[in-house]
Amino acid sequence: MNFVFGIIILALFILALRVIWATALQLLSTLKHVSQMFRSYQSKRQARNRLPVIMPRSREGMDWLAISDSVRQEIQTRNHGVNREDVRLEAQLQAKLKTIEIYEADIQIAKLERELLKIKPVIESPEPEVKKPRRSKKQSLAVAGVETQKVPHQVSQLRAALKGNGLSTPVSESVRH
């Protein structure tokens, strides 16, 4: 019985050592990661606070063109990723500006069409209709009499044809009601 308890205690001791060892390794890896983060933070902070490098004066002539070319190349390599996005954003801006111009032109066209429609009926319509002066009854009867004499009334022709029972009657006769 003591042997069985001894083996159980030995197994528990081995498990406890393994747990302690795994915990210690995790703590070490976490500390390593934190120290790397801290070093990178410090280096970034020092780079921000670093004083600019002042070039020493030299009595020799310096090749300023070579220096400017190297500085330009350095700037271009640092901004290489930014330039692509800048070009893309600039193209989007130009496209949106052109779209706005098109919309403004459409609005101007619509305004001009509206103005044209306001003016067009005035242009298309001939002179306003003038009311004809009223004729006196005598003139209207005289004109009506002349017209009936020139062109026989259809009703009077039909009645004359029905009354005549086949006899021909002159068309110029008018039947009075």
PyMOL commands that set and color helices and strands:
alter all, ss='L'
color gray80, all
select helices_A, chain A and resi 2-49+64-78+80-124+137-150+154-163
alter helices_A, ss='H'
color red, helices_A
deselect
rebuild
show_as cartoon
